[in-house]
Amino acid sequence: MIPAHGGRLIDRMVPDARRAELEALAAKSPRLVLNSREVSDLEMLGTGAMSPLEGFMGQADLDSVVTDCRLANGIVWPLPVTLSAKGGTWAPGTWVTLADEAGHVLGLIEVSEVYAYDRDKEAQGALGTADKAHPGVQYLDSLGDSKYVGGTVHVLALPQYDFANDRRLTPRETRVLFKAKGWKTVVAFQTRNPIHRAHEYLTKCALEIVDGLLIHPLVGDTKGDDIPAKVRMDCYNALLAKYYPTERVALAVYPQAMRYAGPREAIFHALLRKNYGCTHFIVGRDHAGVGSYYGTYDAQKIFENFSTAEIGIEPLMFEHAFWDKKAGAMASDKTSAAKGPEDKIFLSGTKVRDMLRNGERPPVEFTRPEVADILIASMASKASV
């Protein structure tokens, strides 16, 4: 099976042999409360989804990531994974308890350093912009404190959720699943939207060349106007029940928070899916984009900056798909004989959300009726609150 990024799948979950010791230590150590994105990152660190990271980044790694898209040791890594100090100052070697906003203890960090960092420099390097309207910049601004805590994490408990718990597979579990199914090649599909006809077309094209498909929706923090993860999960299950070969498709959730970092996040999403055991990764138009900050195919072009060996997972590049009126089917410019825009139906996730808010039903050429029904019911329920 494909090796994890960096060569070894990290495991930062506390073993049973040390649980009592570290639970006692957590009870008497200073406490740091994590925001929801940091909780997601802690979960990903604990399960090995962020291999080769073993904790939140220190300054050397952060500097290198922001400027060179690599960790300090040279391994490709495109985005910061940091923990805000929130006013705390601890000496190296201090153990700090990590808790969520509800007070649940999730683990500890063995502090290696507390350091200041230039947030505008981080935003410009990692996101490509310091524009205050960008959601990733807004997140950085929301932290307030200008210092980060670096160090190795020890995870005592994973966060608890009220949906899709049967789909929350760790990288070790997805690797066991793929092996049990006999899949040697697996393509991952990252999404933060319901799967519409264009997405369905891309995933099925990819499925023609691999053994299995992992539909791996992001269920961490997204923008406020994105479709809620619970609703999206209902959409995915409805599609799998009727429109996909279930023996060749798996559905598992990806607990990451969106960074909206465009090209760099495309690399990030690909590397982490390698940790889950995937050999291929779908990269479509404007992957992880927001607004007009990134070019339509910048997320595909960035892969040209790295060798196949150092990425290790094969990106599958797809152009914008649309409904071809003449053919009566989904197509792209590579497969369609349609000449003008009048023969093509393009709709984006943003356009669908606008239609739903206006009480309009998305056309069948864009959305399967079962998905449209779920989205309409969700919008109606939201409007009645």
Sine and cosine of phi, psi and omega as CSV:
sin_phi,cos_phi,sin_psi,cos_psi,sin_omega,cos_omega
0.00,0.00,0.49,-0.87,-0.04,-1.00
-0.82,0.58,0.73,-0.68,0.01,-1.00
-0.94,0.33,0.41,-0.91,0.07,-1.00
-0.92,0.38,0.32,-0.95,0.02,-1.00
-0.90,0.44,0.78,-0.62,-0.08,-1.00
1.00,0.00,-0.13,0.99,0.11,-0.99
0.98,-0.20,-0.27,0.96,-0.06,-1.00
-0.58,-0.81,0.74,-0.68,0.04,-1.00
-0.98,0.21,0.91,-0.42,-0.06,-1.00
-0.96,0.28,0.54,-0.84,0.08,-1.00
-0.72,-0.70,0.95,-0.30,0.01,-1.00
-0.95,-0.31,0.28,0.96,0.10,-0.99
-0.98,0.22,0.71,-0.70,-0.04,-1.00
-0.92,0.39,0.82,-0.58,0.02,-1.00
-0.95,0.32,0.39,-0.92,-0.03,-1.00
-0.83,0.56,-0.56,0.83,-0.06,-1.00
-0.90,0.43,-0.39,0.92,-0.03,-1.00
-0.93,-0.36,0.00,1.00,-0.13,-0.99
-0.87,0.50,-0.78,0.62,-0.05,-1.00
-0.86,0.50,-0.67,0.75,0.00,-1.00
-0.88,0.47,-0.73,0.68,-0.08,-1.00
-0.98,0.20,-0.48,0.88,0.11,-0.99
-0.90,0.43,-0.64,0.76,0.05,-1.00
-0.91,0.42,-0.65,0.76,0.03,-1.00
-0.91,0.42,-0.65,0.76,0.01,-1.00
-0.89,0.45,-0.54,0.84,-0.04,-1.00
-0.93,0.37,-0.42,0.91,-0.06,-1.00
-0.92,-0.39,-0.02,1.00,-0.05,-1.00
-1.00,0.03,0.37,-0.93,0.12,-0.99
-0.86,0.50,0.48,-0.88,-0.12,-0.99
-0.92,-0.39,0.63,-0.78,0.09,-1.00
-0.83,-0.56,0.82,-0.58,-0.02,-1.00
-1.00,-0.02,0.81,-0.59,-0.04,-1.00
-1.00,-0.03,0.60,-0.80,0.15,-0.99
-0.98,0.20,0.07,-1.00,-0.14,-0.99
-0.90,0.43,-0.60,0.80,0.03,-1.00
-0.92,0.39,-0.64,0.77,0.03,-1.00
-0.91,0.41,-0.58,0.81,0.08,-1.00
-0.89,0.47,-0.70,0.71,0.05,-1.00
-0.86,0.51,-0.70,0.71,0.00,-1.00
-0.90,0.44,-0.63,0.78,0.03,-1.00
-0.89,0.47,-0.66,0.75,0.05,-1.00
-0.87,0.49,-0.70,0.72,-0.01,-1.00
-0.92,0.39,-0.60,0.80,0.07,-1.00
-0.91,0.41,-0.68,0.73,-0.06,-1.00
-0.89,0.45,-0.64,0.77,-0.08,-1.00
-1.00,0.06,-0.11,0.99,-0.02,-1.00
1.00,-0.02,0.03,1.00,0.00,-1.00
-0.89,0.46,-0.41,0.91,0.02,-1.00
-0.97,-0.23,0.38,0.93,0.08,-1.00
-0.78,0.62,0.69,-0.72,0.25,0.97
-1.00,-0.08,0.19,0.98,-0.01,-1.00
-0.92,0.39,0.64,-0.77,0.07,-1.00
-0.91,-0.41,0.05,1.00,0.02,-1.00
-0.03,-1.00,-0.16,-0.99,0.02,-1.00
-0.97,0.25,0.57,-0.82,-0.18,-0.98
-0.92,0.40,0.62,-0.78,0.21,-0.98
-1.00,0.06,0.01,-1.00,-0.13,-0.99
-0.91,0.40,-0.62,0.78,-0.03,-1.00
-0.89,0.46,-0.69,0.72,0.04,-1.00
-0.92,0.40,-0.68,0.74,-0.01,-1.00
-0.89,0.46,-0.72,0.70,0.04,-1.00
-0.83,0.56,-0.72,0.69,-0.06,-1.00
-0.93,0.38,-0.65,0.76,0.01,-1.00
-0.89,0.45,-0.73,0.68,-0.05,-1.00
-0.90,0.43,-0.64,0.76,-0.09,-1.00
-1.00,-0.02,-0.57,0.82,-0.16,-0.99
-0.85,-0.53,-0.05,1.00,-0.02,-1.00
0.90,0.43,0.51,0.86,0.00,-1.00
-0.58,-0.81,0.44,-0.90,0.17,-0.99
-0.94,0.34,0.21,-0.98,-0.03,-1.00
-0.87,0.49,-0.43,0.90,0.01,-1.00
-1.00,0.07,0.04,1.00,0.07,-1.00
0.99,-0.13,-0.17,0.99,0.01,-1.00
-0.94,0.34,0.71,-0.71,0.01,-1.00
-0.85,0.52,0.80,-0.60,0.06,-1.00
-0.38,-0.92,0.89,-0.45,-0.22,-0.98
-1.00,-0.05,-0.33,0.94,-0.14,-0.99
-0.73,-0.68,0.53,-0.85,0.06,-1.00
-0.91,0.42,0.58,-0.82,0.16,-0.99
-0.77,-0.63,1.00,-0.10,-0.21,-0.98
-0.81,-0.59,0.33,-0.95,0.00,-1.00
-0.81,-0.59,0.87,-0.50,-0.01,-1.00
-0.94,0.33,0.71,-0.70,-0.02,-1.00
-0.95,0.30,-0.39,0.92,0.03,-1.00
0.79,0.61,0.66,0.75,0.06,-1.00
1.00,-0.03,-0.18,0.98,-0.03,-1.00
-0.98,0.21,0.53,-0.85,0.08,-1.00
-0.73,-0.68,0.90,-0.44,-0.05,-1.00
-0.77,-0.64,0.61,-0.79,0.02,-1.00
-0.97,0.26,0.48,-0.88,0.09,-1.00
-0.80,0.60,0.67,-0.74,-0.03,-1.00
0.99,-0.11,-0.20,0.98,0.04,-1.00
-0.95,0.32,0.64,-0.77,0.12,-0.99
-0.99,-0.12,0.77,-0.64,-0.01,-1.00
-0.83,-0.56,0.75,-0.67,0.01,-1.00
-0.98,0.22,0.69,-0.73,0.00,-1.00
-0.95,-0.32,0.82,-0.57,-0.03,-1.00
-0.74,-0.67,0.40,-0.92,0.08,-1.00
-1.00,0.07,0.01,-1.00,-0.10,-1.00
-0.94,0.35,-0.29,0.96,0.06,-1.00
-1.00,0.03,-0.03,1.00,0.05,-1.00
1.00,-0.07,0.04,1.00,0.01,-1.00
-0.96,0.26,0.79,-0.61,0.05,-1.00
-0.97,0.25,0.82,-0.58,-0.04,-1.00
-0.96,-0.29,-0.40,0.92,-0.01,-1.00
0.23,-0.97,-0.37,-0.93,0.01,-1.00
-0.66,-0.75,0.37,-0.93,0.16,-0.99
-0.85,-0.52,0.73,-0.68,0.09,-1.00
-1.00,-0.04,0.98,-0.20,-0.20,-0.98
-0.90,0.43,0.78,-0.63,0.12,-0.99
-0.98,-0.21,-0.50,0.87,0.02,-1.00
-0.21,-0.98,0.43,-0.90,0.21,-0.98
-0.85,-0.53,0.82,-0.57,-0.17,-0.99
-0.62,-0.79,0.48,-0.88,0.05,-1.00
-1.00,0.04,0.47,-0.88,0.02,-1.00
-0.53,-0.85,0.51,-0.86,0.00,-1.00
-0.99,0.14,0.95,-0.31,-0.07,-1.00
-0.91,0.41,-0.58,0.81,0.02,-1.00
-0.91,0.41,-0.63,0.78,0.04,-1.00
-0.90,0.43,-0.68,0.74,0.04,-1.00
-0.88,0.47,-0.72,0.70,-0.01,-1.00
-0.89,0.46,-0.72,0.69,-0.04,-1.00
-0.90,0.44,-0.65,0.76,-0.02,-1.00
-0.96,0.28,-0.73,0.68,-0.10,-0.99
-0.99,0.11,-0.60,0.80,-0.07,-1.00
-0.98,-0.21,-0.27,0.96,-0.03,-1.00
0.99,0.14,0.12,0.99,-0.01,-1.00
-0.32,-0.95,0.48,-0.88,0.15,-0.99
-0.91,-0.40,0.30,0.96,0.00,-1.00
-0.89,0.46,0.80,-0.60,-0.07,-1.00
-0.92,0.40,-0.23,0.97,0.02,-1.00
-0.99,0.12,-0.24,0.97,-0.01,-1.00
-0.96,0.29,0.74,-0.67,-0.05,-1.00
-0.88,0.47,-0.50,0.87,0.05,-1.00
-0.94,0.34,-0.60,0.80,0.06,-1.00
-0.93,0.36,-0.63,0.78,0.03,-1.00
-0.87,0.48,-0.61,0.79,0.06,-1.00
-0.89,0.46,-0.73,0.68,0.00,-1.00
-0.87,0.50,-0.66,0.75,0.01,-1.00
-0.91,0.41,-0.51,0.86,-0.04,-1.00
-0.94,0.35,-0.32,0.95,-0.05,-1.00
-0.94,0.33,-0.50,0.87,0.03,-1.00
0.96,0.30,-0.93,0.38,-0.01,-1.00
-0.88,0.48,0.66,-0.75,-0.04,-1.00
-0.99,-0.11,0.24,0.97,-0.03,-1.00
-0.86,-0.51,0.52,-0.85,0.06,-1.00
-0.90,-0.43,0.39,-0.92,0.10,-1.00
-0.94,-0.34,0.83,-0.56,0.09,-1.00
-0.96,-0.29,0.55,-0.84,0.05,-1.00
0.33,-0.94,0.22,-0.98,0.01,-1.00
-0.97,0.24,0.66,-0.76,0.00,-1.00
-0.97,-0.23,0.46,-0.89,0.08,-1.00
-0.77,-0.64,0.95,-0.32,-0.15,-0.99
-1.00,-0.08,0.88,-0.48,0.01,-1.00
-1.00,0.05,-0.56,0.83,-0.06,-1.00
-0.48,-0.88,0.63,-0.78,0.10,-0.99
-0.99,0.12,0.44,-0.90,0.02,-1.00
-0.86,0.51,0.45,-0.89,0.04,-1.00
-0.98,-0.19,0.62,-0.79,-0.05,-1.00
-0.78,-0.63,0.31,-0.95,-0.02,-1.00
-0.95,-0.32,0.27,0.96,0.07,-1.00
-0.39,-0.92,0.41,-0.91,0.12,-0.99
0.83,0.56,0.52,0.85,-0.01,-1.00
-0.93,0.38,-0.41,0.91,0.05,-1.00
-0.97,0.24,-0.15,0.99,-0.01,-1.00
-0.95,-0.33,0.11,0.99,-0.08,-1.00
-1.00,-0.03,0.97,0.25,-0.04,-1.00
-1.00,-0.01,0.72,-0.70,0.07,-1.00
-0.98,0.19,0.20,-0.98,0.06,-1.00
-0.83,0.55,-0.60,0.80,0.05,-1.00
-0.91,0.41,-0.61,0.79,-0.03,-1.00
-0.95,0.31,-0.63,0.78,0.04,-1.00
-0.92,0.38,-0.59,0.81,0.03,-1.00
-0.91,0.42,-0.63,0.77,0.07,-1.00
-0.90,0.43,-0.67,0.75,0.01,-1.00
-0.87,0.48,-0.74,0.67,-0.01,-1.00
-0.88,0.47,-0.65,0.76,0.00,-1.00
-0.91,0.42,-0.67,0.74,0.00,-1.00
-0.89,0.45,-0.55,0.83,0.01,-1.00
-0.99,0.14,-0.17,0.99,-0.01,-1.00
0.98,0.22,0.36,0.93,-0.01,-1.00
-1.00,0.09,0.87,-0.50,0.10,-1.00
-1.00,-0.07,-0.48,0.88,0.07,-1.00
-0.84,-0.54,0.75,-0.66,-0.07,-1.00
-0.69,-0.72,0.76,-0.65,0.05,-1.00
-0.97,-0.24,0.72,-0.69,0.03,-1.00
-0.98,-0.18,0.63,-0.78,0.09,-1.00
-0.88,-0.48,0.91,-0.42,0.05,-1.00
-1.00,0.02,0.73,-0.68,0.08,-1.00
-0.47,-0.88,0.53,-0.85,0.16,-0.99
-0.86,-0.51,0.21,0.98,-0.01,-1.00
-0.82,-0.57,0.25,-0.97,0.22,-0.97
-0.86,0.50,0.43,-0.90,0.05,-1.00
-0.99,0.10,0.92,-0.39,0.04,-1.00
-0.99,-0.14,-0.05,-1.00,-0.13,-0.99
-0.87,0.50,-0.60,0.80,0.02,-1.00
-0.90,0.43,-0.68,0.74,0.03,-1.00
-0.91,0.42,-0.66,0.75,0.02,-1.00
-0.86,0.51,-0.66,0.75,0.01,-1.00
-0.89,0.46,-0.72,0.69,-0.01,-1.00
-0.89,0.46,-0.71,0.71,-0.05,-1.00
-0.92,0.40,-0.58,0.82,0.00,-1.00
-0.97,0.25,-0.55,0.83,0.12,-0.99
-0.88,0.48,-0.69,0.72,0.01,-1.00
-0.91,0.42,-0.61,0.79,-0.04,-1.00
-0.91,0.40,-0.33,0.94,0.05,-1.00
-0.91,0.41,-0.38,0.93,-0.13,-0.99
-0.90,-0.43,0.02,1.00,0.02,-1.00
-0.76,-0.65,0.13,-0.99,-0.03,-1.00
-0.98,0.20,-0.58,0.81,-0.10,-1.00
-0.52,-0.86,0.34,-0.94,0.01,-1.00
-0.86,-0.51,0.79,-0.61,0.14,-0.99
-0.97,-0.25,0.94,-0.33,0.16,-0.99
-0.99,0.13,0.89,-0.45,-0.24,-0.97
-0.77,-0.64,0.95,0.32,-0.06,-1.00
-0.94,0.35,0.64,-0.76,0.07,-1.00
-0.97,0.25,0.80,-0.60,-0.05,-1.00
-0.84,-0.54,0.18,0.98,0.12,-0.99
-0.99,0.17,-0.30,-0.95,-0.05,-1.00
-0.87,0.50,0.71,-0.70,0.15,-0.99
-0.74,-0.68,0.00,-1.00,0.03,-1.00
-0.91,0.41,0.43,-0.91,-0.07,-1.00
-0.89,0.46,-0.42,0.91,-0.03,-1.00
-1.00,-0.07,0.05,1.00,0.09,-1.00
-0.96,0.27,0.42,-0.91,0.04,-1.00
-0.91,0.41,0.75,-0.66,-0.02,-1.00
-0.84,0.54,0.54,-0.84,-0.07,-1.00
-0.87,0.49,-0.62,0.78,0.01,-1.00
-0.86,0.51,-0.69,0.73,0.00,-1.00
-0.92,0.40,-0.67,0.74,0.00,-1.00
-0.88,0.47,-0.62,0.78,0.02,-1.00
-0.88,0.47,-0.62,0.78,0.07,-1.00
-0.88,0.48,-0.63,0.77,0.02,-1.00
-0.91,0.42,-0.70,0.71,-0.01,-1.00
-0.89,0.46,-0.68,0.74,-0.01,-1.00
-0.91,0.42,-0.62,0.78,0.03,-1.00
-0.90,0.44,-0.66,0.75,0.02,-1.00
-0.92,0.40,-0.70,0.72,-0.02,-1.00
-0.89,0.46,-0.56,0.83,-0.04,-1.00
-0.92,0.39,-0.41,0.91,-0.15,-0.99
-0.80,-0.60,-0.48,0.88,-0.23,-0.97
-0.89,-0.46,-0.04,1.00,-0.01,-1.00
-0.83,-0.56,0.46,-0.89,0.13,-0.99
-0.97,0.25,0.99,-0.17,-0.20,-0.98
-0.87,0.50,-0.45,0.89,0.00,-1.00
-0.95,0.30,-0.20,0.98,-0.01,-1.00
-0.89,-0.45,0.20,0.98,-0.04,-1.00
-0.73,-0.69,0.67,-0.74,0.10,-0.99
-0.84,-0.54,0.54,-0.84,0.04,-1.00
-0.85,-0.52,0.85,-0.52,0.06,-1.00
-0.61,-0.79,0.50,-0.87,-0.04,-1.00
-1.00,-0.01,0.47,-0.88,-0.02,-1.00
-0.90,-0.44,0.95,-0.30,-0.21,-0.98
-0.99,0.17,0.27,0.96,-0.01,-1.00
-0.94,0.33,0.44,-0.90,0.19,-0.98
-1.00,-0.02,0.59,-0.81,0.06,-1.00
-0.94,0.35,0.64,-0.77,0.14,-0.99
-0.98,-0.20,-0.36,0.93,-0.09,-1.00
0.83,0.55,0.69,0.73,-0.09,-1.00
-0.99,-0.15,0.19,0.98,0.11,-0.99
0.85,0.52,-0.83,-0.56,-0.10,-1.00
-0.82,0.58,-0.72,0.70,-0.01,-1.00
-0.90,0.43,-0.57,0.82,0.00,-1.00
-0.95,0.30,-0.45,0.89,0.09,-1.00
-0.88,0.47,-0.70,0.71,0.07,-1.00
-0.89,0.46,-0.70,0.71,0.01,-1.00
-0.83,0.56,-0.77,0.63,-0.01,-1.00
-0.88,0.47,-0.61,0.80,0.00,-1.00
-0.92,0.38,-0.74,0.67,-0.04,-1.00
-0.88,0.48,-0.66,0.75,-0.02,-1.00
-0.94,0.33,-0.52,0.86,0.08,-1.00
-0.94,0.34,-0.47,0.88,0.14,-0.99
-0.87,0.49,-0.64,0.77,0.03,-1.00
-0.89,0.45,-0.50,0.87,0.04,-1.00
-0.98,0.20,-0.07,1.00,0.06,-1.00
0.98,-0.21,0.14,0.99,-0.01,-1.00
-0.99,0.12,0.59,-0.81,-0.01,-1.00
-0.98,-0.19,-0.33,0.94,-0.03,-1.00
-0.72,-0.70,0.40,-0.92,-0.04,-1.00
-0.58,-0.82,0.78,-0.63,-0.02,-1.00
-0.98,0.18,0.80,-0.61,0.09,-1.00
-0.84,-0.54,0.94,-0.33,0.01,-1.00
-0.99,-0.16,-0.36,-0.93,0.00,-1.00
-0.96,0.29,0.63,-0.78,0.12,-0.99
0.77,0.64,0.70,0.71,-0.02,-1.00
-0.87,0.49,0.80,-0.60,0.04,-1.00
0.87,0.50,0.37,0.93,-0.01,-1.00
-0.99,0.11,0.20,-0.98,0.06,-1.00
-0.45,-0.89,0.65,-0.76,0.00,-1.00
0.83,0.56,-0.67,-0.74,0.00,-1.00
-0.89,-0.46,0.49,0.87,-0.07,-1.00
-0.96,0.27,-0.42,0.91,-0.09,-1.00
-0.78,-0.63,0.49,-0.87,0.05,-1.00
-0.94,0.34,0.40,-0.92,-0.11,-0.99
-0.80,0.59,-0.66,0.75,-0.07,-1.00
-0.88,-0.47,0.37,0.93,0.05,-1.00
-0.88,0.48,-0.57,0.82,-0.02,-1.00
-0.93,0.37,-0.35,0.94,0.09,-1.00
-1.00,0.05,-0.64,0.77,-0.05,-1.00
-0.90,0.43,-0.51,0.86,-0.08,-1.00
-0.89,0.45,-0.46,0.89,0.01,-1.00
-0.90,0.43,-0.36,0.93,0.02,-1.00
-0.93,0.37,-0.28,0.96,-0.03,-1.00
-0.99,0.16,-0.09,1.00,-0.08,-1.00
-0.76,-0.65,0.51,-0.86,0.03,-1.00
-0.97,0.24,0.36,-0.93,0.04,-1.00
-0.86,0.51,-0.63,0.77,-0.05,-1.00
-0.90,0.43,-0.63,0.78,-0.08,-1.00
-0.99,0.13,-0.31,0.95,0.13,-0.99
-1.00,0.06,-0.77,0.64,0.14,-0.99
0.99,0.11,-0.31,0.95,0.06,-1.00
-0.89,-0.46,0.64,-0.77,-0.11,-0.99
-1.00,0.01,0.88,-0.48,0.06,-1.00
-0.97,0.24,0.68,-0.74,0.11,-0.99
-0.95,-0.30,0.92,-0.39,-0.11,-0.99
-1.00,-0.04,0.75,-0.66,0.02,-1.00
-0.79,-0.61,0.61,-0.79,0.10,-1.00
-0.99,0.14,0.09,-1.00,0.00,-1.00
-0.91,0.42,0.83,-0.55,0.03,-1.00
-1.00,-0.05,0.43,-0.90,-0.03,-1.00
-0.46,-0.89,0.19,-0.98,0.10,-0.99
-1.00,0.06,0.86,-0.51,0.00,-1.00
-1.00,0.01,0.95,-0.32,-0.06,-1.00
-0.89,0.46,-0.61,0.79,-0.03,-1.00
-0.93,0.37,-0.68,0.74,-0.03,-1.00
-0.99,0.13,-0.36,0.93,-0.06,-1.00
0.93,0.37,0.59,0.81,-0.07,-1.00
-0.37,-0.93,0.20,-0.98,0.11,-0.99
-0.95,0.31,0.54,-0.84,-0.01,-1.00
-0.34,-0.94,0.08,-1.00,0.17,-0.99
-0.75,-0.66,0.03,-1.00,0.02,-1.00
-0.89,0.46,-0.36,0.93,0.03,-1.00
-0.97,0.26,-0.42,0.91,-0.12,-0.99
-0.88,-0.48,-0.14,0.99,-0.10,-0.99
-0.99,-0.13,0.57,-0.82,0.11,-0.99
-1.00,-0.09,-0.04,1.00,0.00,-1.00
-0.90,0.44,0.68,-0.73,-0.07,-1.00
-0.99,-0.14,-0.67,0.74,-0.10,-1.00
-0.90,-0.44,0.22,-0.98,-0.02,-1.00
-0.90,0.44,-0.38,0.93,0.00,-1.00
-0.92,0.39,-0.28,0.96,-0.01,-1.00
-0.99,-0.17,0.11,0.99,-0.05,-1.00
-0.80,-0.61,0.64,-0.77,0.09,-1.00
-0.93,-0.37,0.95,-0.31,0.07,-1.00
-0.96,-0.27,0.77,-0.64,0.15,-0.99
-0.64,-0.77,0.67,-0.74,0.03,-1.00
-0.98,-0.19,0.23,-0.97,0.08,-1.00
-0.86,0.50,-0.59,0.81,0.04,-1.00
-0.89,0.45,-0.69,0.72,0.01,-1.00
-0.89,0.45,-0.64,0.77,0.03,-1.00
-0.89,0.46,-0.69,0.73,0.02,-1.00
-0.88,0.48,-0.64,0.77,0.04,-1.00
-0.90,0.44,-0.67,0.74,0.02,-1.00
-0.88,0.47,-0.70,0.71,-0.02,-1.00
-0.89,0.45,-0.67,0.75,0.02,-1.00
-0.89,0.46,-0.51,0.86,0.00,-1.00
-1.00,0.01,0.12,0.99,0.02,-1.00
0.98,0.22,0.26,0.96,0.00,-1.00
-1.00,-0.06,0.55,-0.83,0.03,-1.00
-1.00,-0.05,0.80,-0.60,0.05,-1.00
-0.87,0.49,0.61,-0.79,-0.03,-1.00
-0.92,0.40,0.45,-0.89,-0.03,-1.00
-0.90,0.44,-0.40,0.92,0.03,-1.00
-0.94,0.35,-0.25,0.97,-0.02,-1.00
-0.93,-0.36,-0.63,0.78,-0.10,-0.99
-0.73,-0.68,0.72,-0.69,0.09,-1.00
-0.87,0.49,0.60,-0.80,-0.07,-1.00
-0.85,0.53,-0.58,0.82,0.01,-1.00
-0.89,0.45,-0.61,0.79,0.04,-1.00
-0.94,0.34,-0.69,0.73,0.02,-1.00
-0.86,0.51,-0.66,0.75,0.00,-1.00
-0.88,0.48,-0.68,0.73,0.00,-1.00
-0.91,0.42,-0.69,0.72,-0.03,-1.00
-0.92,0.38,-0.64,0.77,0.02,-1.00
-0.90,0.43,-0.69,0.73,0.01,-1.00
-0.90,0.44,-0.63,0.77,0.03,-1.00
-0.90,0.43,-0.69,0.72,-0.01,-1.00
-0.91,0.42,-0.63,0.78,0.04,-1.00
-0.90,0.43,-0.65,0.76,0.01,-1.00
-0.91,0.42,-0.64,0.76,0.02,-1.00
-0.91,0.42,-0.63,0.77,-0.03,-1.00
-0.93,0.37,-0.46,0.89,-0.05,-1.00
-0.99,0.12,-0.20,0.98,-0.01,-1.00
-0.96,0.27,0.00,0.00,0.00,0.00
